Amino acid sequence: MQPQMPLQLPRLHQPGQDELGQHRTAQVGVESNWEDGREDITQQLDALADMSDAVVREFNKLENELTKQVNEKMRVEDKRPKKGNGAE
């Protein structure tokens, strides 16, 4: 039987780094391109909010129209003879 090697875990924090993973963030340039992307994201979110408002308005119109149609169909005219007109 061979002796087992102790399990070696990767080092997540290198001595001398202020924050975990800081060097990787700087290398990919996220900070320098972040400002450009925020404006695009904000515009897309504003457009999405406008579309959502339009959908809600249209559903409310549809609901009101369907409610009106149902109420019209549910009206029942009373065709029974009225009391007090001599027909008992």
FITIFI-560841 format. One record per atom (N, C-alpha, C): residue number from 1; residue in one letter; atom name; x, y, z. Coordinates in steps of 0.1 Angstrom, whole numbers. Each point is the difference from the previous one (the first is absolute). Layout:
N
   resi   resn   name    east   north      up
    NUM      A     CA       X       Y       Z
...
//
This chain:
88
   resi   resn   name    east   north      up
      1      M      N       8     -12       0
      1      M     CA      -8      12       0
      1      M      C       9      12       0
      2      Q      N      -3      10      -9
      2      Q     CA       8      12      -1
      2      Q      C      -5      10      10
      3      P      N       9       8       6
      3      P     CA      -4      11       9
      3      P      C      -8      11      -7
      4      Q      N     -10       5       6
      4      Q     CA      -8      10      -7
      4      Q      C       7      14       2
      5      M      N      -1       8     -11
      5      M     CA       5      13       1
      5      M      C     -10       9       7
      6      P      N       5       9       8
      6      P     CA     -10       9       6
      6      P      C      -7       9     -11
      7      L      N     -12       3       2
      7      L     CA      -8       8      -9
      7      L      C       5      14       0
      8      Q      N       4       6     -11
      8      Q     CA       4      14       0
      8      Q      C     -11       9      -6
      9      L      N      -4       9       7
      9      L     CA     -10       9      -5
      9      L      C       6      12      -6
     10      P      N      -6       6     -10
     10      P     CA       7      12      -6
     10      P      C      -1      12       9
     11      R      N      10       8      -1
     11      R     CA       0      12       9
     11      R      C      -9      11      -6
     12      L      N      -9       4       8
     12      L     CA      -9      11      -5
     12      L      C       5      14       3
     13      H      N       8       1      10
     13      H     CA       5      13       3
     13      H      C      15       0       0
     14      Q      N       5       8      -8
     14      Q     CA      15       1      -1
     14      Q      C       5      11      10
     15      P      N      11      -3       7
     15      P     CA       5      10       9
     15      P      C       4      12      -8
     16      G      N      -4      12       6
     16      G     CA       4      12      -6
     16      G      C     -12       6      -8
     17      Q      N     -11      -7      -2
     17      Q     CA     -12       6      -6
     17      Q      C      -9       6      10
     18      D      N      -5      11      -3
     18      D     CA      -9       7       9
     18      D      C     -14      -7       1
     19      E      N      -5      -3     -12
     19      E     CA     -13      -7      -1
     19      E      C       0     -12      -8
     20      L      N      -8     -10       3
     20      L     CA       0     -12      -7
     20      L      C      -5       2     -15
     21      G      N       8      -5      -9
     21      G     CA      -4       1     -14
     21      G      C       2      14      -6
     22      Q      N       6       9       7
     22      Q     CA       2      14      -5
     22      Q      C       8       0     -13
     23      H      N      10      -8      -1
     23      H     CA       9       1     -12
     23      H      C      -8      -5     -12
     24      R      N      -9     -10       1
     24      R     CA      -7      -5     -12
     24      R      C      -9      11      -5
     25      T      N      -7       7       8
     25      T     CA      -9      11      -4
     25      T      C       7      10      -8
     26      A      N      11       4       4
     26      A     CA       8      11      -6
     26      A      C       5      -5     -14
     27      Q      N       3     -13      -1
     27      Q     CA       6      -6     -12
     27      Q      C     -11       0     -12
     28      V      N     -12      -2       3
     28      V     CA     -10      -1     -10
     28      V      C      -6      13      -4
     29      G      N       3      11       7
     29      G     CA      -4      13      -4
     29      G      C     -14       3       3
     30      V      N      -6      -6      10
     30      V     CA     -14       3       3
     30      V      C      -2      14       5
     31      E      N       9       5       7
     31      E     CA      -1      14       5
     31      E      C       0      10     -11
     32      S      N       8      -2     -10
     32      S     CA       1      10     -10
     32      S      C     -12       0     -10
     33      N      N      -6     -11      -1
     33      N     CA     -12      -1      -9
     33      N      C     -13       1       7
     34      W      N       0       0      13
     34      W     CA     -13       0       7
     34      W      C      -8      12      -3
     35      E      N       5      12      -1
     35      E     CA      -8      12      -2
     35      E      C      -7      -1     -13
     36      D      N       6      -5     -11
     36      D     CA      -7      -1     -13
     36      D      C     -12      -9       1
     37      G      N       2     -11       7
     37      G     CA     -11     -10       1
     37      G      C     -12       4       8
     38      R      N       3       8      10
     38      R     CA     -11       5       9
     38      R      C     -11       8      -7
     39      E      N       5       8      -9
     39      E     CA     -10       9      -8
     39      E      C      -9      -9      -9
     40      D      N       6     -10      -6
     40      D     CA      -7      -9      -9
     40      D      C     -10      -8       8
     41      I      N       4      -5      12
     41      I     CA      -9      -8       8
     41      I      C     -11       9       5
     42      T      N       2      13       4
     42      T     CA     -10       9       5
     42      T      C     -10       2     -11
     43      Q      N       4       2     -13
     43      Q     CA      -9       3     -11
     43      Q      C      -8     -13      -2
     44      Q      N       6     -11       0
     44      Q     CA      -8     -13      -2
     44      Q      C     -10      -2      11
     45      L      N       3       3      12
     45      L     CA      -9      -1      11
     45      L      C     -12      10      -1
     46      D      N       3      12      -4
     46      D     CA     -10      10      -2
     46      D      C     -10      -5     -11
     47      A      N       5      -5     -11
     47      A     CA      -8      -5     -11
     47      A      C      -8     -12       5
     48      L      N       5      -8       8
     48      L     CA      -7     -12       5
     48      L      C     -11       5       9
     49      A      N       2      10       8
     49      A     CA     -10       6       9
     49      A      C     -11       6      -8
     50      D      N       3       7     -11
     50      D     CA     -10       6      -8
     50      D      C      -9     -11      -7
     51      M      N       6     -11      -4
     51      M     CA      -7     -11      -6
     51      M      C      -9      -7      10
     52      S      N       5      -1      12
     52      S     CA      -8      -7      11
     52      S      C     -12       9       3
     53      D      N       2      13       1
     53      D     CA     -12       9       2
     53      D      C     -10      -1     -11
     54      A      N       4      -1     -12
     54      A     CA      -9      -2     -12
     54      A      C      -8     -13       1
     55      V      N       7     -10       4
     55      V     CA      -7     -13       2
     55      V      C     -10       0      11
     56      V      N       3       7      11
     56      V     CA     -10       1      11
     56      V      C     -12       8      -5
     57      R      N       2      11      -7
     57      R     CA     -11       8      -5
     57      R      C      -9      -8      -9
     58      E      N       6      -8      -9
     58      E     CA      -8      -8     -10
     58      E      C      -8     -10       8
     59      F      N       6      -7      10
     59      F     CA      -7     -10       7
     59      F      C     -12       7       8
     60      N      N       2      11       5
     60      N     CA     -10       7       7
     60      N      C     -12       4      -9
     61      K      N       3       5     -12
     61      K     CA     -10       2     -10
     61      K      C      -8     -12      -4
     62      L      N       7     -11      -2
     62      L     CA      -6     -13      -3
     62      L      C      -9      -5      11
     63      E      N       5       2      13
     63      E     CA      -8      -5      11
     63      E      C     -13       9       1
     64      N      N       1      13      -2
     64      N     CA     -12       8       1
     64      N      C     -10      -3     -11
     65      E      N       5      -3     -12
     65      E     CA      -9      -3     -11
     65      E      C      -6     -14       2
     66      L      N       7     -10       5
     66      L     CA      -6     -13       3
     66      L      C     -10       1      11
     67      T      N       3       8      10
     67      T     CA      -9       2      12
     67      T      C     -13       6      -5
     68      K      N       1      10      -9
     68      K     CA     -12       7      -6
     68      K      C      -8     -10      -8
     69      Q      N       6      -9      -8
     69      Q     CA      -7     -10      -8
     69      Q      C      -7     -10       9
     70      V      N       7      -5      10
     70      V     CA      -6      -9       9
     70      V      C     -12       6       7
     71      N      N       1      12       5
     71      N     CA     -11       6       7
     71      N      C     -12       2     -10
     72      E      N       2       4     -12
     72      E     CA     -11       1     -10
     72      E      C      -6     -13      -2
     73      K      N       7     -11      -1
     73      K     CA      -6     -13      -3
     73      K      C      -7      -6      12
     74      M      N       3       5      12
     74      M     CA      -6      -5      12
     74      M      C     -13       7       4
     75      R      N      -3      11      -7
     75      R     CA     -12       7       3
     75      R      C     -12      -9      -4
     76      V      N      -9      -1      10
     76      V     CA     -12      -9      -2
     76      V      C     -12       9       1
     77      E      N      -9       0     -10
     77      E     CA     -12       7       0
     77      E      C     -11      -8       7
     78      D      N      -6       6      10
     78      D     CA     -11      -7       7
     78      D      C     -13       0      -9
     79      K      N      -4     -11      -5
     79      K     CA     -11      -1      -9
     79      K      C     -13      -5       8
     80      R      N       1      -1      13
     80      R     CA     -11      -5       8
     80      R      C     -11      11       0
     81      P      N     -12      -4       1
     81      P     CA     -11      10       1
     81      P      C       2       8      14
     82      K      N      -3      12      -1
     82      K     CA       2       8      12
     82      K      C     -13      -1       9
     83      K      N       2       0      13
     83      K     CA     -11      -1       9
     83      K      C      -7      13       1
     84      G      N     -13      -1       3
     84      G     CA      -7      13       1
     84      G      C      -6       5     -12
     85      N      N       1      -7     -12
     85      N     CA      -6       5     -12
     85      N      C     -13      -8      -3
     86      G      N      -5      -7      10
     86      G     CA     -13      -7      -2
     86      G      C       2     -14      -5
     87      A      N      12      -5      -3
     87      A     CA       2     -13      -5
     87      A      C       5      -9      11
     88      E      N      -8      -5       8
     88      E     CA       4      -9      11
     88      E      C      -4     -14      -2
//
